[in-house]
Every structure is written in structure tokens, then in C-alpha cells.
Amino acid sequence: MQARFQALVHSPIRSSFYPPFSMCPQRNRKKKPTGSAISIQGEEFLSRVSPSSRPLAQLFKGLVNIHGLKQEPIVVGAYNDLVLCCASEYSQRDYYICNPHTVQWVPLPPPPQVYSYVTVGFTCNLPFYDYKKDDQQGDIIQLNAEYKFRVVRLIDPRVDDDDDDDVVSCEIEAQIFFSETGEWREFVLSSPSAIAVGDLCRESIGVASNKMMYWLGGGGEFLIGFDPFMIDNSDNTRTHYKCFFSECGEWDSGLMDSLVTLDGRPRMCVYDSPTRTLSIWEVYEAKVGDQTVMIHGGAGSLCVRRYKSVYLGDEEMVVISPNINHIRAVVFDPNNEDLVYLVIDSTRDWNKKDVIRCNTRTREMSKVSTNQTICCLHLFPFVLPWWPTPVRQLPQRGEPRPNLST
């Protein structure tokens, strides 16, 4: 494994086009690629993909040195083994698509206009690699030289930082970057219901799942979703595109604490302190005859269903104080779907966090760390795949990529 990765390490800002071909690396179809999670500071939550707690340290150092950044960048998105970094938390302008494993990156051109607050999403249409369906042993990997990615910026319409009057609207201004043309374009996203757009942009972070982007807004009141690949890269008009939308009150009485993704499906979690119950809800594609709650708008149909409820009040293994009324962050173990890690406020120091490991099948719980300094704004899924995704060179503005199939 290590030799394969070393073979693909190029100079940090150099990328190339990879033609499609097949190879036979040693792998076990039943064994999943190693998965973990990283914070916006690039710190690893589950120490699996790197012996260091900061697997992005070398990448950050290269970005600072070569691009003359005044401080380390932050992580604002992730998909598979690629991460989207930005040079600043506010008034974001300079973005970089990066692969920390190969220490490759490519800078994106600046967006058409810089805003004080945006919420960003990053997703790909297909993984760089796929496994041939007719391969029974599961050891042939087909590389996808035509994979595309999107960077989506939802814009806070408020100009003044001190402006408390949020804009409640069914329309969201968006800037979308197309990897095929190397351009940003501006669009309007339409929601079936009016939402507080500014709060969404200041408080939420996009979660990628199967090409889709999702945001949990309103302090956990609603979920919106959007497929950025349904937009043709030749569309130069400010067309309105519909978002998926669902109010959490339609299918649960409480506000959702967090939005995460596991195995390509978004999941929302909420901890009810009075009943000491963790509820997990799952978003999935609707089927004929489904009786679950539909998510409104958008192209196609999505549903929300209760995936699992776990009682965490067993007196023999209580590790969550009754004073805790919500969960700061949730991380599903990508290598064991029964395990979930709950980040809660520490009872010793409210500025620190405790981490609880919970087996949702056996209901066994244990406190795995205490008084930790963990940024809980969002923890991005991060994997070490069987073969690393190369960082593609972007075409010049307005010029399509060359046809690699000829």
C-alpha cells in the first residue's frame, strides 16, 4: 500500500491527466478502505490514516510556503480522499483542491465576488477509481479519468456584520465552480419554503453524499439538499434550480444536533436529554409505495426515515451526565457501522469536550477521551482508499478539458 502511494507523489502543485486503465492491486473486496474524520484545522479525530494527529500538517506547510499564506488554511470540505482547503475562515477567496496522502494540490481561480460569509460544499460525481462488476475476485480497479467535481458557495446576502435582520427567502444566491471548464458561475437555488438564508450561511457546513450536497440549517430546524451536477456547465444564465427541503418537525419533534454521512447516505442525529435517547435519521431515495415522509422539491424524490433509536440511560453504564442536553458532534465509525462517537461538553471544563464511544447494537458505552480541545463545527469524513485520487490540472478559463478517450 505504502509503495503505491509513494509512486504517485509528484511535486506539490503539479498534476496531470490520467488515461483510463486497469490494474490489479492486492485488495480484499470484503474489507473497506480505512476511514477516519478530520476537523476544519486538519486534525484527525480517529487516528487511523496517519501516525500523527495532524495528517494534513505537511500539506498545510506546503500551501503556506508556496502560496505565501499568512496562516495555515482550514478544511471546508472533503470527498473520499480529497479535501477542499481555504486560506481564510471569513471573506473566503483562495481555495485549493488537495490530496493529503500524495501532498498534491491545485489552486482554484477566485470566485466572481468575495462575501463576508458563505457556506461551502465540495463533491465529486464519481470516485476516481471503481471496481469492475464482472470481476469476482474484486482485485481489478478501473480508473475514471473523467471524474468531475463541484465547489458550491451559498451566499449570505447581508453586507453588514452587525446587521441582525436576516433575509428570509425562498431564493439562495449560489456560486458554483465547474472542474470541466475551470470556471465559477452564479445561479439561484429555489427552496419550496422560505428560510433564513444568512443564518444558514453562517452556521452550516455542506455535507457531500452521492454527488449531492446537504446543509442542516436553522439550528437543526430544516434540511436542504442540492445536486450540483444537474446543472449543465454550458448554462451561463442565472437559472433557478430547485433544492430538496424538509422541516425536521415533520418527522421528529426536536431539532437535529448534527448532520453526517456514512456509506453514501446522509444521517441526522439528535439526543433527547429527558429520555436519554439518541435518535438517528437517514435520508434515502424514495421507492414506490414508501410511507415515510417525503422531502419536498428538487429533482426526484427523497425520504427521511428513522434509522435507529438507542437508549443511553442504562444505570450500569451511564457515561453521559444528566446535565448534557445535546450532542456537539457525531462521528460514525466508517469501519464499523455499529460504532458511533459522540462529542459532548466536558463536565469539568465547558470549553473542553469529552468523547463517548457507543455501540448502537449492544448499547455498550465508554468514555474514550476527556477534556479534549476539539473543534466541533464539523468533522469531515476522510478515507485512505485502495488507490489515491490524483489532483487534476484545471483547464484554462473557459477551455474544456482535452478528450482523453481518443
C-alpha positions, -999 to +999 in steps of 0.1 A: +000+000+000+027+025+010+047+018-022+017+025-043+011+059-027+048+069-028+048+061-066+022+088-072+037+116-052+046+145-075+057+180-069+030+197-048+015+219-075+020+195-104-009+174-116-015+155-148-043+139-168-046+101-162-059+080-190-083+052-181-066+018-175-069-013-153-046-026-126-045-055-102-035-042-067-039-066-038-071-060-020-100-078-004-134-068-016-149-075+018-125-051+035-134-015+034-108+013+028-096+028+061-118+057+072-115+085+097-126+121+102-108+154+102-117+188+117-115+222+100-080+225+114-069+193+097-068+173+130-077+137+128-105+125+151-098+088+147-061+081+145-061+056+116-048+071+084-018+087+099+006+081+129+003+119+135-028+136+149-024+162+121-022+142+088-026+175+069+004+192+085+028+186+056+001+197+031-006+229+051+031+237+053+035+234+015+004+257+009+018+283+033+053+283+019+045+282-018+014+305-018+026+329+008-003+324+032-003+344+064-016+314+084-025+277+080-055+271+058-087+254+070-106+225+057-140+234+043-150+202+025-140+166+018-149+139-005-133+104-003-095+112+000-097+148-015-101+178+007-111+214-001-090+239+018-093+277+021-068+303+031-093+320+055-123+314+075-141+346+067-142+366+034-131+333+016-114+337-017-085+313-022-094+276-024-073+246-030-083+210-040-058+188-022-049+152-016-031+150+017-019+114+011+001+124-020+007+160-009-008+172-043-030+203-047-043+227-073-055+262-066-089+273-079-094+307-095-110+332-072-148+334-072-165+362-091-172+381-058-160+378-022-185+379+006-181+381+043-200+348+050-206+318+028-212+281+034-192+259+011-198+224-003-175+201-022-184+169-040-174+147-070-197+129-095-178+096-093-148+083-075-115+083-094-115+045-092-142+019-095-143-019-093-152-039-124-186-056-119-176-088-137-145-093-115-155-119-090-123-117-070-126-079-067-089-071-075-093-052-108-097-014-104-109+007-133-096+043-131-121+070-141-101+097-160-132+118-165-143+124-129-157+159-122-160+179-091-181+209-079-174+235-053-207+252-042-208+285-023-241+296-007-240+334-001-252+354+030-270+384+014-262+406+045-234+430+039-230+445+074-216+421+100-237+439+126-270+435+106-293+413+127-321+414+102-317+381+084-331+377+049-360+352+049-364+340+013-371+310-010-341+320-031-305+314-023-277+330-043-250+305-052-216+304-069-206+270-084-172+260-097-170+236-126-139+214-129-145+207-165-142+244-176-122+258-147-149+285-142-171+298-114-207+306-124-236+322-105-270+307-100-301+310-079-313+280-059-350+278-051-364+263-019-401+252-015-402+271+018-387+303+029-356+300+051-332+324+070-305+324+044-280+344+064-281+320+094-277+290+070-245+305+055-230+315+089-238+283+109-239+254+085-213+234+065-221+214+034-221+176+037-214+156+005-231+123-003-235+105-036-230+137-057-255+156-036-248+184-012-268+188+021-270+215+047-287+214+081-299+249+088-320+269+113-302+254+143-313+220+132-348+230+121-345+221+084-325+201+058-319+213+023-302+193-005-290+201-039-275+181-068-249+205-084-243+180-113-278+186-127-265+220-139-250+219-174-216+236-174-226+254-206-255+272-188-245+308-185-279+321-173-290+328-137-315+299-139-334+289-108-326+253-097-348+236-071-335+224-038-347+195-017-362+207+015-376+192+047-386+207+081-373+184+108-406+190+127-424+170+100-408+137+111-394+145+146-404+168+174-369+180+182-341+199+164-314+179+149-280+181+166-258+171+136-257+160+100-232+134+089-227+109+061-220+071+062-218+047+032-231+074+009-262+082+029-268+114+050-278+108+086-291+132+111-288+127+149-305+142+179-300+134+216-331+138+238-320+145+273-352+138+292-355+103+277-317+099+273-323+086+238-301+091+207-322+091+175-306+086+141-325+095+109-315+086+074-321+102+040-326+078+011-341+076-024-378+071-023-393+039-037-428+031-049-452+027-020-430+044+006-450+056+035-422+077+050-420+115+050-411+129+016-386+156+012-401+184-009-389+199-041-358+191-062-355+166-089-366+131-080-378+120-046-361+116-012-374+103+021-364+106+057-368+076+080-358+067+115-328+045+112-323+037+148-330+048+184-306+040+211-314+043+248-283+057+266-296+057+302-286+023+314-277+028+350-249+003+348-230+022+321-241+058+323-213+080+310-234+110+298-242+134+326-279+144+330-267+180+326-259+173+289-289+182+268-274+179+233-246+164+213-219+187+199-208+164+171-214+128+159-189+106+141-199+072+127-171+047+126-166+041+088-152+007+095-179-005+119-214+009+114-225-001+149-200+022+165-207+059+169-186+086+187-204+114+205-187+146+213-202+163+243-193+192+266-170+183+294-185+185+329-151+197+342-144+224+317-172+237+294-145+249+270-133+213+266-150+182+252-154+146+261-157+118+236-181+089+242-180+057+221-213+039+218-222+006+202-257+011+188-263-026+186-252-037+221-257-003+237-223-005+254-207+029+261-174+041+272-156+074+276-126+073+253-112+108+260-118+136+284-111+174+285-101+175+248-099+206+227-119+196+197-134+219+171-169+207+167-181+230+139-178+200+117-159+168+113-154+157+077-152+120+066-118+112+053-106+079+038-074+061+028-086+044-004-070+015-023-056+039-048-052+077-043-072+102-063-049+123-084-054+161-082-063+171-118-048+201-136-076+225-143-083+238-178-077+275-185-107+297-180-135+287-204-114+260-222-127+224-219-105+196-209-090+176-237-108+144-248-088+116-232-108+089-249-093+095-283 
